[in-house]
Amino acid sequence: GLLNLESGPDVLFDQRHITIRGERSSHYMYIRSQAMRAFRDHLFSHGYNEVTPPTLVGTLCEGGSEVFQLDYFGQP
């Protein structure tokens, strides 16, 4: 198979959908999930709201960069 103990980072990142199913990666994701939940619960309990605004970047990117132009402070 592609993944083994000697697989380098390039292979592991290319096959990320497989590597995150491993036991160690699953544990890390669970811990991260619980930490994020604790932060959110704490902030929500103090009256804060979570906001996820869209991100504007100055470079072309996949997924709609050529759909429309945006004049952002004089930079097309």
N, C-alpha and C positions, 0 to 999 in steps of 0.2 A: 504494500500500500504506500500511499504518499506520506503518511504520518508515521514517524517512529521516534525513538529516543534521540536519534541523531539529526532530526529535521531542524533546519536553521530557521531563523526568524522570518525570512522571506516566504518559506513554504508554510509556516504556521499562520502568517497573516493572510496569505492567499487562500488558505483553507479554514479561515476563521469560523465559518459556520459549522465546521466539524469540531474544531478544538474547543469551542465554548460548551460543547456537550460533555466534556470530560468532568470527572468528579471534582478535581481541584478548582477548575474554572467555575463550575456551578456553585461551589461553596463561596468563592469570592463574590460572585454576582448576588448570591443570597445575602451576604453580609452587607454589601453595598446597598441593596434594596432596603434592608432593615434600617441602616443608618440614614438613608434619604427619607424614609417614612418617619423616623424619629424627629429629624429636622423639620419636616413639613408639619407634623402634628404639633410640635412645640410652637412654631410660628403661627399656625392657624389658630391655636388656642389663645394666642395673644392678639388676635384680630387682624393679622396680616393676610393678604391674598397673594397667590402665586400668579405671576404674569409671564407669558412666554411670547415676547414680541418677535416679529419676523426679523431676520438678519439681512442687512444690506451689505454687500461686499463690492469692492472696487474692481474685481476681476470677473471675467466670464466664467460661468459655471454651468454644469449640466442641469437641465430641468427648468427652462423658461427664461434663460438669460437673453434670448433674442425675441421674446414675445412682445416686449414693449421697451421703450427708452424712458429713462427717468433722469430728469435734470436735478442733480443733487448738489446744491451749492455751486452751480456753474460748471460742474464736471459731468459731461454726458455719460 
